[in-house]
Amino acid sequence: MQLFKNKYWQLVMSPFSILYKWVMQLRNHLYDIEHKAVFRFDTKIISVGNLSMGGTGKTPFVEYVLRFLIAKGYSNKVATLSRGYGRKSKGFRIANDKDSSRTIGDEPFQIFQKFKDEVVVSVGEDRVLAIPSIIYEHPENEIIVLDDAYQHRSVKPNFSILLTDFNSPFYNDYVLPSGTLRESRKGVKRADVLVVTKCPFNLGGLEKERITENIKQYSDEKVFFTSVKYEKLVATLEHQKAGKKIVLVTGIAQAQKFKDYLIEEKFAIVKHFDFDDHHNFTTKEIDNIDMTAHAENASIITTEKDWVRLISMPELTKSFQSKLFYIPIMVQFLEDEKSFHQILEDSIIRA
């Protein structure tokens, strides 16, 4: 039934997708011939993005790139810049200790929580204006990592990383509104390297070859495969321990894999509060979650991205916090990690 609905939707929406595709192709062509202004900066620019609307794991990959750069000696010489989706503020902003997910967005705040002593975290809708502001305020900066900037053609990156989800690769997807692609599959050609994310750890060689061959129809660049590694459970309040009976709270694009992991880890999910991606929780929802956890004598487990939104709520009680836990995730390469490091390092040196 779902397949029929998808095929029917694609058929009905195909005229609109064709129109949207033509518009985006014209836009990209104007940038390619620089009829539209393209800005280049002396500061090295690394872009992490995708073709689809979301859910490919950009933020964990940005964090992976930051860890690599810090390990290579770029501590306090690197910045991140994103739009700050869902924030209540406008314009350019450099994160500080007074910020929250409400002022800079959940994903930038998540990065800030982890890297604030080594990385300048900033947000700004207009990258062309934001990048000079970063350079002016932090002249020591040598590298800026752009989060979700693949379609922001007005800035020319020195190195572009394109992510595609193993469960929904771009070559099986369609342009909006028939599918989730922001532009045609041909846009892959702008990437310097491609990364297939969220792969199963036991992904076989034949499957990798099949995926690589499909990608090679659009790009000759190197293809890497990564998976999601779940870290240890983290308590909001120190010295708290989670029980195996839990209330699950998610506001992410694809919650099923996280839910499956918790089941594999023998957690008993008594209730799943499943919200849309980047959901802004209300006081009523928080009270409902808290009452459910209290009635079931259960802990509350959420994703790290949801956690940063929850702790940004001033009305969050100590009672709720004492039950609240999150599980960080990290990117793990299935193979060829050193090769990726070398390509990334070479791109910094030659830039």
Secondary structure as GFF3:
##gff-version 3
##sequence-region A 1 351
A	DSSP	alpha_helix	2	32	.	.	.	ID=ss1
A	DSSP	beta_strand	44	50	.	.	.	ID=ss2
A	DSSP	alpha_helix	58	69	.	.	.	ID=ss3
A	DSSP	pi_helix	70	74	.	.	.	ID=ss4
A	DSSP	beta_strand	78	82	.	.	.	ID=ss5
A	DSSP	beta_strand	93	94	.	.	.	ID=ss6
A	DSSP	alpha_helix	101	104	.	.	.	ID=ss7
A	DSSP	alpha_helix	106	115	.	.	.	ID=ss8
A	DSSP	beta_strand	119	123	.	.	.	ID=ss9
A	DSSP	alpha_helix	127	137	.	.	.	ID=ss10
A	DSSP	beta_strand	143	147	.	.	.	ID=ss11
A	DSSP	beta_strand	159	165	.	.	.	ID=ss12
A	DSSP	three_ten_helix	170	172	.	.	.	ID=ss13
A	DSSP	three_ten_helix	185	190	.	.	.	ID=ss14
A	DSSP	beta_strand	193	197	.	.	.	ID=ss15
A	DSSP	alpha_helix	205	216	.	.	.	ID=ss16
A	DSSP	beta_strand	223	230	.	.	.	ID=ss17
A	DSSP	beta_strand	234	235	.	.	.	ID=ss18
A	DSSP	beta_strand	245	250	.	.	.	ID=ss19
A	DSSP	alpha_helix	256	264	.	.	.	ID=ss20
A	DSSP	beta_strand	268	274	.	.	.	ID=ss21
A	DSSP	alpha_helix	283	296	.	.	.	ID=ss22
A	DSSP	beta_strand	299	303	.	.	.	ID=ss23
A	DSSP	alpha_helix	304	310	.	.	.	ID=ss24
A	DSSP	alpha_helix	318	323	.	.	.	ID=ss25
A	DSSP	beta_strand	324	327	.	.	.	ID=ss26
A	DSSP	beta_strand	329	333	.	.	.	ID=ss27
A	DSSP	alpha_helix	337	350	.	.	.	ID=ss28
###
